[in-house]
């Protein structure tokens, strides 16, 4: 995992995005999302070959991206 200025760099888009923590209200679940490419992870281990596109993740859970409520928990989740 690569850290830049205290934030986690997205391995999928090779440094173009940062990963923030978010709560999916409809699932009562915490996920980690790249602010550039919307790669998502279900745990704090941000590894390239373990991401899922956010829209595909939500669809697998029976949700539509446009209808989902998120709570942004910020970028400073990794100390």
C-alpha positions in Angstrom: 0.0 0.0 0.0 1.4 3.4 -1.0 0.8 6.4 1.2 1.1 10.0 -0.1 0.8 12.9 2.4 -0.9 10.6 4.9 -3.5 9.3 2.3 -3.7 5.9 0.6 -2.9 6.1 -3.1 -5.1 3.9 -5.4 -3.1 1.1 -7.0 -5.6 0.7 -9.8 -5.2 4.2 -11.3 -1.5 4.3 -10.4 -1.4 7.4 -8.3 -4.1 9.5 -10.0 -6.6 8.9 -7.1 -6.8 8.6 -3.4 -8.8 6.1 -1.4 -11.4 7.4 1.1 -13.5 5.6 3.6 -17.3 5.6 3.2 -20.3 4.0 4.8 -22.9 2.6 2.5 -26.1 3.5 4.5 -28.3 1.0 2.6 -26.0 -1.9 3.6 -24.7 -0.6 6.9 -21.3 -1.4 5.5 -17.9 0.4 5.4 -16.0 0.3 2.1 -13.0 2.1 0.7 -13.3 3.9 -2.7 -10.9 5.6 -5.0 -12.0 9.2 -5.8 -10.7 8.9 -9.3 -11.6 5.5 -10.8 -14.2 4.3 -8.2 -12.4 1.1 -7.5 -13.7 -0.2 -4.2 -12.4 -2.5 -1.4 -14.3 -4.1 1.5 -11.4 -3.9 3.9 -8.4 -1.7 4.7 -6.0 -3.9 2.7 -5.9 -1.9 -0.5 -4.4 -4.4 -3.0 -4.6 -4.0 -6.8 -5.9 -7.5 -7.6 -8.6 -7.3 -4.9 -10.7 -4.3 -6.0 -14.2 -4.3 -7.5 -15.7 -1.5 -9.5 -18.1 0.4 -7.2 -21.0 0.0 -9.6 -20.4 -3.7 -9.9 -20.1 -4.1 -6.1 -23.4 -2.3 -5.6 -25.1 -4.3 -8.4 -24.0 -7.5 -6.8 -25.7 -6.4 -3.6 -28.9 -5.6 -5.5 -28.5 -1.8 -5.4 -28.4 0.8 -8.1 -25.6 3.4 -7.8 -27.9 6.4 -8.3 -30.2 5.3 -5.4 -27.5 4.5 -2.8 -26.8 6.8 0.2 -23.2 7.2 1.2 -21.6 8.8 4.2 -18.1 10.1 3.5 -15.8 9.2 6.3 -12.7 10.9 4.9 -9.3 10.2 3.6 -7.4 10.1 6.9 -8.5 6.6 7.9 -5.0 5.1 7.6 -2.5 6.1 10.2 
